[in-house]
Structure formats: C-alpha cells, structure tokens
C-alpha cells in the first residue's frame, strides 16, 4: 500500500480487494503504475480509477534497499546497494507483469541525482529488470509530491506547507488556494537533507537526546535562509495562522503511528490523520531519548528504521520551528500518487 507499509528489508507486497483476479470485472479498467526509487526505499503502486475518479490501489510492493548507503562519503552508488536495488526492481517487474500493467512511470530521485554513476544503475535496471528508470529533477519531485498530497489540504485553510522528508533530500512546498479554490504551488525547494545522508554525515556525536537537539538546531539555522527565499519567491510572508503542515514520508507517518499508540503500522489510521504540532514534537523528543534497541522494539518502527528516525525527527523539528502551524496533517501518499493521478489525467 502507499508510503509506510513495506517496513522490512525483505520487502512487502499487498494486493487491494479484487486485484489480480481474472474474473474481476473492475480489472477491465486500465491499470497504471508508479515506481519511486529513493535513497532508502523502492516502492511501487499499481492502481486504477474508480467510477468516482479516485485512485484504487490494486497491488503494491515496498522494500528498503538503502541505495544511498555510503554515497555521502564516496559520491557513488556502491555495488552492493545497486545489487539490492536491482533485485527489488525485478520483483516490481513481476508485479507489473502479473497485473498486465501497460502504463508505468518509474522515477529515481536524490541518490541517483547525486551519484556519479547514477546512469549505470539506470542501464542495469533496464537490462536486468526491464524497468526504465527516469532520474527526475528535485523540482519535478516536489511538483509530483504536491500533486499527490493536494487532496488532503483542509478546504477551510488558506493552504498548507507540504514537506517530504526522504532518504537523500527534503522537499518543502508552499501551497496556497488560487482564485478557483484549487491549491497552487507558490514556492518550493529541495534540500539535500535526507535521513540517510544526515545519519551518515552527522559529525556531532551520537544521535541521542543531546545530539538530536544539536542537529535540530543546526538544521533550523540552515533552513532559515531557505524560508526567506521561499517568501521572496511567493511575494508574501508566511502566516502560520492561515495554514497547516502537511507531511509525507516515513518519518512523519512513523511519528504519527507512535503518537497514536498503534501496536503496528496501520495506513488506514495514519493517512489523513490530524495531529497537534506540539504533540508530534514531544513524540520526536521521546524517540530521541531512547536507545536504538528501544526504538527497534516499537512495532511501527522496527530495526530497519530505528537508526534513521532520529535524523528525520530533527528535520521535522526544524520545519515545525520555522513554519509553526498549530496543526499537522499526515499523508501516507505523495510522489507515487502524484504520478498515478497524472497518468490517469487527474490533478
């Protein structure tokens, strides 16, 4: 299913009701697919349009591949990381084939953008899995994320500050209602502040409670001029009273799941949920006080995210300080849903 369901290194595949059955008449409607290869995860969604024009997920696959492992030091994708990724892409190819999907968009983001050998992975992926990866720009990544998240913007608000904390970068998108009432992007940015790159590049000691505080303060300082530049781009000052935060990615969906007290991750309870910003900040600090082992024992975090959640929390803390909206809405959707909506001709 969408963001946050595939939490193990072996991968997770789930099928929607009625998906894959040859006798299901709904399968006669065209299927489309979106694949997002990020710095940490490889995620696939197969969907079709309902009669109401909404997305209905038919099949999905997610696997943590850690493609960007070691990238900060070497500037290259390692052989081991590429091998893990290609194996995941082979599974994605089998999912596409079993569902007879004909329209697919497969994108690669920050890790492939930064790596000197990113095109080598693209070539290997095509040769060994048949999947044609497209390395997209940071601007295109932010745009697609905004398309995927836009349906969750509160219609009674002026707009939302959308953020996507990824493995290699963080996208921040300021969306405001246009004259037609439809939310429009008025300023956006992509910063090389991802959970993997921060975890590997942080030189300020262990990411315990004190390390978390120092990192959050450092990121706040780094993002201050980014906020100022976005306000120049938008031609206006950000007023938190008229907006809410809208977060997507593993960090914020995990924080929401922990705040909700879920024994294990449940997309149905996390996606579109509303939270008090202060409560989520408290949850982030609580996780930072724990050891890696204690975080790994939490059902909706697990061992594969236990070391990456703290740098993600620090990014969230910096965003929440600079754009201090009272409310946060959590989206277990984003870039892939944006791709799917465009493949179906919807925004």
C-alpha positions in Angstrom: 0.0 0.0 0.0 1.1 3.6 0.0 4.0 5.0 2.0 5.0 3.3 5.2 3.7 -0.2 4.7 6.8 -2.0 3.5 9.0 -1.8 6.6 11.2 -4.8 6.3 14.4 -5.4 4.2 12.8 -8.4 2.6 10.0 -6.3 1.2 6.3 -6.2 1.4 3.6 -6.8 -1.2 0.0 -6.2 -0.7 -2.9 -6.6 -3.0 -6.1 -4.5 -3.0 -9.5 -6.1 -2.9 -10.3 -7.6 -6.2 -6.7 -7.0 -7.5 -5.2 -9.6 -9.7 -8.4 -11.7 -10.2 -9.0 -12.6 -13.8 -12.7 -12.8 -13.2 -12.9 -9.3 -11.6 -14.8 -7.0 -14.0 -13.2 -4.0 -12.4 -9.9 -5.2 -13.8 -11.1 -4.3 -17.3 -10.5 -0.7 -16.5 -6.9 0.3 -17.4 -4.2 -0.2 -14.7 -1.4 2.3 -14.2 1.7 2.1 -12.0 4.1 4.4 -10.3 7.5 3.3 -9.0 9.6 5.6 -6.7 13.2 4.6 -6.2 14.5 6.8 -3.4 17.7 6.9 -1.3 16.3 4.4 1.1 13.3 2.7 -0.4 12.0 1.1 -3.6 8.2 1.5 -3.7 5.6 0.5 -6.3 1.9 1.2 -6.6 -0.5 -0.3 -9.1 -3.9 1.4 -9.3 -6.9 2.1 -11.4 -9.5 4.8 -11.4 -12.8 4.2 -9.7 -16.1 5.4 -11.2 -15.9 8.5 -9.0 -12.4 9.2 -10.4 -10.5 8.3 -7.3 -7.4 6.1 -7.1 -8.0 2.4 -6.1 -4.8 0.6 -5.2 -4.8 -2.9 -6.8 -1.3 -4.1 -5.9 1.9 -2.7 -4.2 5.4 -3.5 -3.3 7.9 -1.9 -1.0 11.4 -2.8 0.1 14.1 -0.9 2.0 17.2 -1.1 -0.4 19.4 1.7 1.1 20.5 2.7 -2.3 22.3 5.7 -0.9 24.3 3.8 1.6 27.9 5.2 1.6 27.0 7.8 -1.0 27.9 10.8 1.2 31.5 9.6 1.5 32.2 8.1 -2.0 29.9 10.1 -4.2 29.0 6.8 -5.9 26.3 4.1 -5.6 28.0 1.0 -4.2 27.9 -2.3 -5.9 26.1 -3.9 -3.0 23.4 -1.2 -3.0 22.9 -1.4 -6.7 22.6 -5.2 -6.5 20.0 -4.9 -3.7 18.1 -2.3 -5.8 18.1 -4.4 -9.0 16.7 -7.4 -7.1 13.9 -5.2 -5.8 13.2 -3.9 -9.3 13.0 -7.5 -10.6 10.2 -8.1 -8.0 8.5 -4.9 -9.2 8.7 -6.1 -12.8 7.0 -9.3 -11.8 4.2 -7.4 -10.1 3.7 -5.3 -13.2 3.6 -8.3 -15.4 1.2 -10.2 -13.2 -1.2 -7.3 -13.3 -0.6 -6.7 -17.1 0.1 -3.0 -16.5 0.9 -1.1 -19.6 1.3 2.5 -18.4 4.2 2.9 -16.0 6.3 5.8 -14.8 9.4 4.8 -12.8 11.4 7.6 -11.2 14.6 7.7 -9.3 15.3 10.7 -7.0 18.1 12.1 -4.9 20.6 9.2 -4.7 20.7 8.8 -8.5 20.8 12.6 -8.9 23.9 12.9 -6.7 25.8 9.7 -7.6 28.4 10.0 -10.4 27.3 6.5 -11.5 23.6 7.0 -11.4 23.2 6.3 -15.1 24.9 3.0 -14.6 22.1 1.9 -12.3 19.6 3.1 -14.9 21.2 0.9 -17.6 21.5 -2.1 -15.3 17.9 -1.8 -14.2 16.7 -1.7 -17.8 18.9 -4.7 -18.8 18.2 -6.9 -15.8 14.6 -6.0 -14.8 13.2 -4.4 -17.9 12.2 -1.3 -15.9 13.1 2.1 -17.5 14.1 4.4 -14.7 13.9 8.2 -15.1 16.1 10.3 -12.9 13.9 13.3 -12.2 15.0 16.8 -11.0 14.4 18.0 -7.5 11.8 20.4 -8.9 9.9 17.6 -10.6 10.0 15.5 -7.4 8.5 18.4 -5.4 5.8 19.0 -8.0 4.7 15.4 -8.1 4.6 15.2 -4.3 2.4 18.3 -4.2 0.0 16.7 -6.8 -0.2 13.6 -4.6 -0.8 15.4 -1.4 -3.1 18.2 -2.5 -6.4 16.4 -1.9 -5.5 16.4 1.9 -5.3 20.2 2.2 -8.0 21.5 4.5 -10.6 23.3 2.3 -11.2 25.8 5.1 -7.5 26.8 5.3 -5.6 29.2 3.1 -3.3 26.4 2.1 -0.6 24.2 3.5 3.1 23.8 4.0 3.8 20.4 2.4 7.0 18.6 3.3 8.5 15.3 2.3 11.5 14.1 4.4 13.2 11.5 2.2 16.3 9.4 2.4 18.5 11.8 0.5 16.6 15.1 0.4 13.7 17.0 1.9 11.2 18.8 -0.3 9.2 21.8 1.1 6.3 23.1 -0.9 4.2 26.1 -0.1 0.7 25.6 -1.5 -2.0 28.3 -1.4 -5.6 28.4 -2.7 -5.9 30.1 -6.1 -8.8 32.1 -7.4 -10.6 28.9 -8.3 -10.1 27.5 -4.9 -7.7 24.9 -6.2 -4.3 24.8 -4.3 -1.4 26.0 -6.3 2.3 25.8 -5.6 3.6 29.3 -4.9 7.1 28.4 -3.7 9.1 25.2 -3.3 12.6 24.0 -2.6 14.5 20.7 -2.4 17.3 20.5 0.2 20.0 17.7 0.5 18.8 16.9 4.0 17.7 13.3 4.0 17.6 10.8 6.8 20.3 8.6 5.3 22.7 11.4 4.3 22.2 13.1 7.7 22.8 9.8 9.6 26.0 9.1 7.7 27.3 12.7 7.6 26.5 13.9 11.1 29.7 14.5 12.9 28.3 15.9 16.2 28.5 12.7 18.2 25.8 10.1 18.9 22.2 11.0 17.9 20.9 10.7 21.5 18.8 13.4 23.1 21.6 15.9 23.1 22.8 15.1 19.6 19.2 15.3 18.4 18.9 18.8 19.9 22.1 20.0 18.3 21.2 18.6 14.9 17.7 20.1 15.1 19.2 23.5 15.9 21.8 23.2 13.1 19.0 22.3 10.6 16.9 25.2 11.8 19.8 27.5 11.1 20.3 26.0 7.6 16.6 26.3 6.7 16.2 29.9 7.9 17.5 31.4 4.6 15.5 28.8 2.7 12.3 30.1 4.3 13.3 33.7 3.5 14.0 32.7 -0.2 10.6 31.0 -0.4 8.8 34.1 0.9 10.6 36.2 -1.8 9.5 33.7 -4.4 5.9 33.7 -3.2 5.9 37.5 -2.8 4.4 37.3 0.7 5.2 36.4 4.3 4.2 33.1 5.6 1.4 33.4 8.2 1.1 30.1 10.2 -2.4 31.1 11.4 -4.0 30.5 8.0 -2.1 27.3 7.1 -1.4 23.8 8.4 1.5 21.5 8.0 1.1 18.5 5.6 3.8 15.9 6.0 4.5 12.8 4.0 7.3 10.2 4.1 8.4 7.5 6.5 9.5 9.9 9.2 6.2 11.7 9.7 4.0 8.6 9.1 6.0 6.8 11.8 5.8 9.7 14.2 2.0 9.7 13.7 1.7 6.0 14.3 3.7 6.2 17.5 1.7 9.2 18.7 -1.5 7.3 18.0 -0.2 4.4 20.1 -0.5 1.9 17.3 1.0 -1.6 18.1 2.0 -1.8 14.4 1.7 0.4 11.4 -1.8 0.8 10.0 -2.1 3.0 7.0 -5.9 3.3 7.4 -5.4 5.1 10.8 -2.4 7.2 9.8 -3.2 8.5 6.3 -5.2 11.8 6.5 -4.9 11.9 10.3 -4.8 15.3 12.1 -2.3 16.0 14.9 -1.3 18.7 17.2 2.2 20.0 16.2 3.3 20.2 19.8 2.3 16.6 20.4 4.3 15.3 17.4 7.4 17.3 18.6 7.1 15.7 22.0 6.9 12.3 20.3 10.1 13.1 18.4 11.9 14.1 21.5 10.7 10.9 23.3 12.1 8.7 20.5 15.4 10.7 20.6 15.8 9.8 24.3 15.5 6.1 23.5 18.3 3.7 22.5 18.4 2.2 19.0 17.3 -1.1 20.6 14.3 0.5 22.3 13.2 2.2 19.1 13.6 -1.1 17.2 11.3 -2.8 19.7 8.4 -0.4 18.8 6.2 -2.3 16.3 5.7 0.6 13.9 9.4 1.4 13.7 11.3 -1.9 13.7 15.0 -2.4 13.3 15.3 -1.1 9.8 14.1 2.4 10.7 15.4 2.6 14.3 18.7 4.4 13.3 17.1 6.7 10.7 14.1 8.0 12.6 16.1 10.4 14.8 17.6 12.5 11.9 14.2 12.5 10.3 12.7 13.8 13.6 15.4 16.6 13.6 14.4 17.7 10.1 10.7 17.8 11.2 11.6 19.8 14.4 13.4 22.4 12.2 10.4 22.7 9.8 8.0 22.9 12.7 10.0 25.7 14.3 10.3 27.8 11.2 6.7 27.2 10.0 4.9 26.9 13.3 1.4 26.0 12.2 -0.7 24.6 15.1 -1.9 21.6 13.2 -0.3 18.8 11.2 -2.0 16.5 8.8 -0.2 13.3 7.9 -0.2 11.9 4.4 0.6 8.3 3.6 0.7 9.3 0.0 2.9 11.6 -2.1 5.1 11.3 -5.2 3.7 8.0 -6.4 0.1 9.2 -6.0 1.0 12.3 -7.9 2.4 10.1 -10.8 -0.8 8.0 -10.7 -3.1 11.0 -10.8 -1.3 12.4 -13.8 -1.2 9.0 -15.6 -5.0 9.0 -15.2 -5.3 12.5 -16.4 -6.3 13.9 -13.0 -4.7 16.6 -10.7 
